[in-house]
C-alpha cells in the first residue's frame, strides 16, 4: 500500500460509520503516512499474532469461559508478559510513542497507543471493550456479564479503582479537583485515532514545528473531514508557515462547516485579517 492508497483508506474511515472502523488498521495507516517506506505487513502479522495468542490464553484459562478477571489476565499475559509491552515513562514525549509501527518496534508507547493494542486483541475475541477519554491519561473499560473494570494499558493492564481515578484527575486538574460525570465517557474509534494524532501535533507545536504539525492535521482531516475546528487549525498553521492560499481555503471550509455562531465569527475575523495581509 503506497501513500496514495493509504490516504484513500483513511478517507474511507472518515466516511464510514464509527462502529465499522477497524481501529488498529486505522492507526497503522496513520503510522504508514509518517513512515512511507515501511512495509506494514509485518505489523499486521504481529497484530494477528496478538489476537491469536490472547484467544489461546483465554481458552486455556479456568474456567473455560473466563469472567472479566480472566479476560484481563489473558490480555496482560500476552501483551505485557509474552510480548513485553510497557508504557514509556522514560521518554514519554518521544513522537514514536504515538506511532503504532514504532510502538510495535520498540514495545513502548503512550497510553492511547498501548490501549489500541488491548482494544484490538479484545474485540477480536468478541469482548466488549471501549476507550475512555479520561483527561490526560487514556483508559479502557472492559465489560462482561454485568461486571465492568477500568484498565490502564499504559501501566501493564492495571485495574484502576475509583481512588486511582481521583488521584489521576488531581494530577491533571489540581489537588482540589474531583471526578466529573464527563471524565469517563467512552471514546469512539475515530475519536481515538484523532487523539492519537493530537498527541503528536501538540508535541510538535510545543517546539514550534508548524510545518510538521500541519502535516499531522492533514492526516487528522482524512479521518474527520467535517471537523470545522480542525479546518480552522489547519488554516492557522498554514498561515504560520506562509502558505496563505491554503490557509484561506481552509478557513473558508471551516466557516462553511462551523455550527457554533461564536466560533464561526472568530474564523471569519481571522479570514478577514489574512485577506487584508495579502492586499
C-alpha positions as CSV (number, residue, x, y, z in Angstrom):
1,X,0.0,0.0,0.0
2,X,1.6,3.3,-1.1
3,X,0.9,6.7,0.3
4,X,-2.0,7.4,-2.1
5,X,-3.7,4.1,-1.2
6,X,-3.1,4.8,2.5
7,X,-4.7,8.2,2.2
8,X,-7.7,6.7,0.4
9,X,-8.0,4.1,3.1
10,X,-8.1,6.8,5.8
11,X,-10.7,8.8,3.7
12,X,-12.8,5.6,3.8
13,X,-12.6,5.7,7.6
14,X,-13.7,9.3,7.5
15,X,-16.7,8.4,5.5
16,X,-17.6,5.2,7.5
17,X,-19.9,4.7,10.4
18,X,-17.8,4.7,13.6
19,X,-18.6,1.1,14.6
20,X,-17.4,-0.1,11.2
21,X,-13.9,1.4,11.7
22,X,-11.0,-1.1,12.2
23,X,-9.2,0.9,14.9
24,X,-5.8,-0.9,14.6
25,X,-5.8,-0.7,10.8
26,X,-6.5,3.0,11.0
27,X,-3.7,3.5,13.5
28,X,-1.3,1.6,11.2
29,X,-2.4,3.6,8.2
30,X,-1.7,6.9,10.1
31,X,1.7,5.5,11.1
32,X,2.4,4.5,7.5
33,X,1.9,8.1,6.3
34,X,4.8,9.2,8.5
35,X,6.9,6.2,7.6
36,X,6.1,5.8,3.9
37,X,9.0,3.4,3.2
38,X,8.0,0.9,5.8
39,X,6.2,-2.3,4.8
40,X,3.0,-2.5,7.0
41,X,2.6,-6.3,6.5
42,X,4.9,-7.4,9.4
43,X,2.9,-5.1,11.7
44,X,-0.4,-6.6,10.5
45,X,1.0,-10.0,11.2
46,X,2.1,-9.0,14.7
47,X,-1.4,-7.7,15.5
48,X,-2.8,-11.0,14.2
49,X,-0.4,-12.9,16.5
50,X,-1.6,-10.9,19.5
51,X,-5.2,-11.8,18.6
52,X,-4.4,-15.5,18.3
53,X,-2.3,-15.6,21.5
54,X,-5.0,-13.9,23.6
55,X,-7.6,-16.3,22.2
56,X,-5.4,-19.2,23.2
57,X,-4.7,-17.7,26.7
58,X,-8.4,-17.2,27.3
59,X,-9.4,-20.6,26.1
60,X,-6.9,-22.4,28.3
61,X,-7.7,-20.4,31.4
62,X,-10.1,-21.6,34.1
63,X,-13.0,-21.5,33.8
64,X,-13.1,-22.1,30.0
65,X,-15.4,-19.1,29.6
66,X,-13.4,-16.6,31.6
67,X,-15.0,-13.9,33.7
68,X,-13.8,-10.3,33.5
69,X,-10.7,-11.1,35.6
70,X,-9.8,-14.0,33.3
71,X,-10.1,-11.8,30.3
72,X,-7.9,-9.1,31.7
73,X,-5.4,-11.8,32.7
74,X,-5.3,-13.2,29.2
75,X,-4.7,-9.7,27.7
76,X,-1.9,-8.9,30.1
77,X,-0.3,-12.3,29.9
78,X,0.0,-11.9,26.1
79,X,0.6,-8.2,25.5
80,X,2.6,-7.4,28.6
81,X,4.3,-10.7,29.7
82,X,4.8,-12.5,26.5
83,X,5.4,-9.7,24.1
84,X,6.9,-7.2,26.5
85,X,4.8,-4.1,26.0
86,X,5.2,-1.3,28.6
87,X,4.2,2.3,28.9
88,X,7.2,4.5,28.1
89,X,7.8,6.5,31.2
90,X,11.5,7.3,30.4
91,X,10.9,9.1,27.1
92,X,7.2,9.8,27.3
93,X,7.1,12.7,24.8
94,X,9.0,10.8,22.1
95,X,6.9,11.1,19.0
96,X,7.4,7.4,18.3
97,X,5.2,6.7,21.3
98,X,2.1,7.7,19.2
99,X,3.1,5.9,16.0
100,X,1.8,2.4,16.1
101,X,4.5,1.0,13.9
102,X,7.2,2.4,16.2
103,X,5.3,1.3,19.3
104,X,5.3,-2.3,17.9
105,X,9.0,-2.0,17.1
106,X,10.0,-0.7,20.5
107,X,7.3,-2.4,22.6
108,X,6.8,1.0,24.2
109,X,4.2,3.7,23.9
110,X,1.9,6.3,25.4
111,X,-1.4,5.3,27.0
112,X,-3.6,5.7,23.9
113,X,-1.3,3.7,21.7
114,X,-1.0,0.9,24.2
115,X,-4.8,0.9,24.6
116,X,-5.2,0.4,20.8
117,X,-3.3,-2.9,21.2
118,X,-5.6,-4.0,24.1
119,X,-8.8,-3.0,22.2
120,X,-7.7,-4.8,19.0
121,X,-6.9,-8.0,20.8
122,X,-10.0,-7.9,23.0
123,X,-12.5,-7.0,20.3
124,X,-11.2,-9.8,18.0
125,X,-12.4,-12.2,20.8
126,X,-15.8,-10.7,20.7
127,X,-15.3,-9.0,24.0
128,X,-16.9,-5.6,25.0
129,X,-14.2,-3.0,25.4
130,X,-14.2,0.7,24.9
131,X,-11.6,3.5,25.2
132,X,-12.3,6.2,27.8
133,X,-11.5,9.8,27.1
134,X,-10.1,10.3,30.6
135,X,-8.4,13.7,30.9
136,X,-4.6,13.5,30.5
137,X,-4.5,9.7,30.6
138,X,-6.4,7.4,28.2
139,X,-8.0,4.4,29.8
140,X,-10.1,1.4,28.9
141,X,-13.4,-0.1,30.1
142,X,-13.9,-3.9,29.8
143,X,-17.4,-5.3,30.4
144,X,-18.6,-8.8,30.9
145,X,-21.6,-10.5,32.5
146,X,-22.8,-7.4,34.4
147,X,-19.2,-6.5,35.5
148,X,-17.0,-3.7,34.4
149,X,-13.4,-2.8,35.0
150,X,-11.3,0.2,34.2
151,X,-7.9,-0.9,32.8
152,X,-4.8,1.2,32.4
153,X,-2.9,-0.2,29.4
154,X,0.0,2.1,30.0
155,X,0.5,0.5,33.4
156,X,0.7,-3.1,32.2
157,X,-3.1,-3.6,32.3
158,X,-3.5,-2.5,35.9
159,X,-7.1,-2.3,37.1
160,X,-7.9,1.2,38.2
161,X,-10.1,1.8,41.2
162,X,-12.2,4.9,41.9
163,X,-9.5,6.1,44.3
164,X,-6.9,5.7,41.5
165,X,-9.1,7.8,39.1
166,X,-9.4,10.5,41.7
167,X,-5.6,10.6,42.1
168,X,-5.2,10.8,38.3
169,X,-7.7,13.7,38.0
170,X,-6.0,15.6,40.7
171,X,-2.7,15.3,38.9
172,X,-4.3,16.8,35.8
173,X,-6.6,19.5,37.3
174,X,-5.1,20.2,40.7
175,X,-5.4,18.9,44.3
176,X,-8.9,20.2,44.9
177,X,-10.3,18.6,41.7
178,X,-12.8,15.7,41.9
179,X,-14.1,13.4,39.2
180,X,-16.8,14.9,37.0
181,X,-19.6,12.9,35.2
182,X,-17.9,13.5,31.8
183,X,-14.5,12.3,32.8
184,X,-15.2,8.6,31.9
185,X,-17.1,9.0,28.7
186,X,-16.4,6.3,26.0
187,X,-14.3,7.3,23.0
188,X,-15.4,6.3,19.5
189,X,-12.9,4.8,17.1
190,X,-12.4,8.0,15.1
191,X,-12.0,9.9,18.4
192,X,-9.3,7.5,19.4
193,X,-7.4,8.0,16.1
194,X,-7.7,11.8,16.4
195,X,-6.5,11.8,20.0
196,X,-3.6,9.6,18.9
197,X,-2.5,12.1,16.3
198,X,-3.3,15.0,18.5
199,X,-0.6,13.8,20.9
200,X,1.9,14.1,18.0
201,X,0.6,17.5,17.0
202,X,0.8,19.0,20.5
203,X,4.4,17.9,20.9
204,X,5.4,19.4,17.6
205,X,3.7,22.7,18.4
206,X,5.5,22.8,21.8
207,X,8.7,23.1,19.7
208,X,7.1,25.5,17.2
209,X,7.4,22.9,14.4
210,X,4.5,24.3,12.5
211,X,5.1,22.6,9.2
212,X,5.1,19.0,10.6
213,X,2.2,19.9,12.8
214,X,0.2,21.0,9.7
215,X,1.0,17.6,8.2
216,X,-0.4,15.9,11.2
217,X,-3.6,17.9,11.0
218,X,-3.8,17.0,7.3
219,X,-3.8,13.3,8.4
220,X,-6.5,14.1,11.0
221,X,-8.7,15.7,8.4
222,X,-8.7,12.4,6.4
223,X,-10.4,10.8,9.4
224,X,-12.6,13.8,10.3
225,X,-13.2,15.8,7.1
226,X,-16.2,17.6,8.5
227,X,-14.5,18.9,11.7
228,X,-14.7,22.7,11.5
229,X,-12.2,23.2,14.3
230,X,-9.6,21.1,12.6
231,X,-10.0,23.0,9.4
232,X,-9.5,26.3,11.3
233,X,-6.4,24.9,12.9
234,X,-5.1,23.8,9.5
235,X,-5.6,27.3,8.2
236,X,-3.8,28.9,11.1
237,X,-0.9,26.5,10.8
238,X,-0.5,27.2,7.1
239,X,-0.7,30.9,7.7
240,X,2.2,30.5,10.2
241,X,4.4,28.8,7.6
242,X,3.4,31.3,4.8
243,X,1.0,29.1,2.7
244,X,-1.6,31.8,2.5
245,X,-3.8,30.4,-0.2
246,X,-4.0,27.0,1.6
247,X,-4.7,28.9,4.8
248,X,-7.6,30.9,3.2
249,X,-9.1,27.9,1.7
250,X,-9.0,26.0,5.0
251,X,-10.6,28.9,6.9
252,X,-13.4,29.2,4.3
253,X,-14.0,25.5,4.7
254,X,-14.1,25.9,8.5
255,X,-16.6,28.7,8.3
256,X,-18.9,26.6,6.0
257,X,-18.8,23.7,8.4
258,X,-19.0,25.6,11.7
259,X,-22.2,25.2,13.6
260,X,-21.3,27.4,16.6
261,X,-22.0,31.0,15.9
262,X,-19.2,32.5,18.1
263,X,-16.6,30.1,16.6
264,X,-17.8,31.0,13.1
265,X,-17.4,34.6,13.9
266,X,-13.9,34.1,15.2
267,X,-12.9,32.2,12.0
268,X,-14.5,35.0,9.8
269,X,-12.4,37.6,11.6
270,X,-9.2,35.6,11.1
271,X,-10.1,35.1,7.5
272,X,-10.5,38.9,7.0
273,X,-7.2,39.5,8.7
274,X,-5.4,37.1,6.4
275,X,-7.0,38.6,3.3
276,X,-6.0,42.1,4.4
277,X,-2.4,41.0,4.8
278,X,-2.4,39.8,1.2
279,X,-3.7,43.0,-0.3
